[in-house]
Amino acid sequence: MKFQAESFELFDKTWALLTAGDREKFNTMTIAWGGLGTIWGKPAVTVYVKPIRYTHEFMEQSEYFTVSFYPERMREALTLCGRLSGRDCDKVARANLTPVFLKHGVTFEGAERTIVCKKIYRQSMDKGTMPADAVKKYYKTEPAHTMYIGEVIDIL
């Protein structure tokens, strides 16, 4: 496999929807932080969610989550999913997204790629071990992210 620098821009430039829950109840949010790699001999995705986000509740309760990437034409929908809270409105409907229910998780029509993950690790990040500039920029008034690592069980 050829190494490509674009892989490092996948989350930051492309964005993605992180979705947790099931057919009965789920929530999604736009993410621009994440990573692809290997841990414990398994292909893995790492994502970060602040505890104040509604999706955090679903990540804590769910065994599986999905990370889905979309074409640029869907940027407005991803912007809405990052700006609106599922606590306050049906942001999936407002973003005009159509859910696709999988055996393990939820994605949406139009996804160019969906990575289905089984949660294998979670940890609250510690502001005391972060660079001071990161704490000042991202955590001045909010708690630090929770990091989730998911084993990749399928790529659609």
C-alpha positions in Angstrom: 0.0 0.0 0.0 1.4 3.4 -1.0 1.7 6.0 1.8 -0.3 9.1 1.0 -0.2 12.4 2.9 -3.9 13.0 2.2 -4.7 10.3 4.8 -3.7 12.9 7.5 -6.2 15.3 6.1 -9.1 12.9 6.0 -10.8 14.2 9.2 -9.5 17.7 9.2 -10.3 18.7 5.6 -13.1 16.3 4.6 -14.9 16.0 8.0 -17.0 13.0 8.9 -20.2 12.1 10.8 -19.7 10.1 13.9 -22.9 8.2 14.7 -23.7 6.0 17.7 -26.9 4.3 18.8 -29.3 2.0 17.1 -32.5 1.9 15.0 -34.6 3.0 18.0 -32.4 6.0 19.0 -29.2 7.4 17.7 -27.3 10.7 17.4 -24.8 11.9 14.9 -22.3 14.8 15.0 -19.7 16.2 12.7 -16.1 15.5 13.6 -12.8 17.0 12.3 -10.5 15.2 14.7 -9.7 11.5 14.4 -7.2 9.0 13.3 -6.8 5.7 11.5 -4.2 3.2 12.7 -3.5 -0.1 14.4 -3.6 -1.0 18.1 -3.3 -4.5 19.7 -2.9 -6.0 16.2 -6.3 -4.6 15.1 -7.2 -1.9 12.5 -8.6 1.0 14.5 -10.3 4.4 14.4 -9.8 7.0 17.1 -12.4 9.7 17.7 -12.8 12.4 20.3 -16.1 13.7 21.8 -16.6 16.4 24.4 -18.8 15.2 27.3 -21.1 18.2 26.7 -22.1 16.8 23.3 -25.3 14.8 23.1 -23.4 12.1 21.0 -21.2 11.5 24.1 -24.2 9.8 25.8 -24.6 7.5 22.9 -20.9 6.8 22.6 -20.9 5.8 26.3 -23.9 3.5 25.9 -23.1 1.9 22.6 -20.9 -1.0 21.8 -20.5 0.2 18.1 -20.2 3.4 16.3 -19.7 4.5 12.7 -17.5 7.1 11.0 -18.8 8.2 7.6 -17.3 10.4 5.0 -19.3 12.4 2.4 -18.7 14.3 -0.8 -18.1 18.0 -0.8 -21.7 18.6 -2.0 -22.9 17.4 1.4 -20.8 20.0 3.3 -23.9 22.0 4.3 -25.5 18.9 5.9 -22.3 18.2 7.9 -22.2 21.8 9.0 -25.7 21.6 10.4 -24.9 18.3 12.1 -22.0 20.0 13.8 -23.9 23.2 14.8 -27.2 21.7 15.9 -27.8 19.5 18.9 -29.9 16.4 18.7 -31.2 17.2 22.2 -32.9 20.3 20.8 -34.1 19.3 17.4 -34.2 16.5 14.8 -31.0 17.6 13.1 -31.0 14.6 10.8 -34.3 15.8 9.3 -33.1 19.4 9.3 -29.9 18.3 7.4 -32.0 16.3 5.0 -30.2 13.1 5.8 -31.6 9.6 5.3 -30.5 7.1 7.9 -29.3 3.7 6.8 -29.5 1.1 9.6 -26.7 -1.5 9.6 -26.3 -4.6 11.7 -24.0 -2.6 13.9 -24.7 1.0 13.7 -26.2 3.8 11.6 -24.9 5.7 8.6 -26.6 7.9 6.0 -27.4 7.8 2.3 -24.7 9.5 0.3 -21.8 8.4 2.4 -18.7 7.7 0.2 -17.3 5.5 2.9 -18.6 4.3 6.3 -16.3 2.6 8.8 -18.1 0.5 11.3 -16.3 0.2 14.6 -16.6 -1.9 17.8 -15.7 0.3 20.8 -12.6 -1.3 22.4 -11.2 1.6 24.6 -12.3 4.9 26.0 -10.5 7.4 28.2 -11.1 10.9 29.4 -8.3 13.1 28.3 -6.4 14.9 31.1 -5.8 18.6 30.7 -2.9 18.3 33.1 -0.9 16.3 30.5 -1.8 18.5 27.5 0.2 21.4 26.0 -0.8 24.7 27.6 -1.7 26.2 24.3 -4.1 23.4 23.5 -5.8 23.8 26.9 -6.1 27.5 26.4 -7.5 27.2 22.9 -9.9 24.2 23.3 -10.7 23.8 27.0 -10.8 27.2 28.6 -14.4 26.7 29.7 -15.2 23.1 28.8 -14.1 19.7 29.9 -11.6 17.8 27.8 -12.6 15.3 25.2 -13.2 11.6 25.8 -11.1 9.5 23.4 -12.7 6.4 21.9 -10.9 3.7 20.0 -12.9 1.4 17.8 -11.8 -1.8 16.1 -12.7 -1.6 12.5 -15.1 -4.4 11.8 -16.4 -3.3 8.4 -15.8 -0.7 5.7 -18.7 0.1 3.4 
